[in-house]
Amino acid sequence: MAATWAITNLQYYLQKDGYQNVVRRVDFTCTQVDADSGMSTQIASFILPPIDNLSNFTEYENLTEDQVVLWVKDQLTEHTVTQMEQELLDELNRKVSLGATATGVPWS
């Protein structure tokens, strides 16, 4: 199983150092799904990348999700990304081993 990374939102400065729409926060999810049971685990978080150097600035309208996912992973470091993905996989395996669950009350 491979983790799936997705960008759910970007927060950006309208103006910063002569540039427009400079991303300052990335909301993302990292998800693991068990193909057999359909169960999943997910981490939703955000990151505040330091904006020290805008020399490699990409115009907001030219950003791609793949590029922003790479930003997030670079900020987290390879070790942290691997650890997050493994923790999600471990949690998913625990959920699958326990079996399906549901919530609710019988009188509703």
Protein Blocks (a to p, Z undefined) as FASTA:
>chain_A
ZZddddfbdcddfbgghiahiafbdcdddddddfknopacddddddddddfbfklcccfk
lpcfklmmmmmmmmnommlmmmmmmmmmmmmmmmmmnopadeddfkZZ
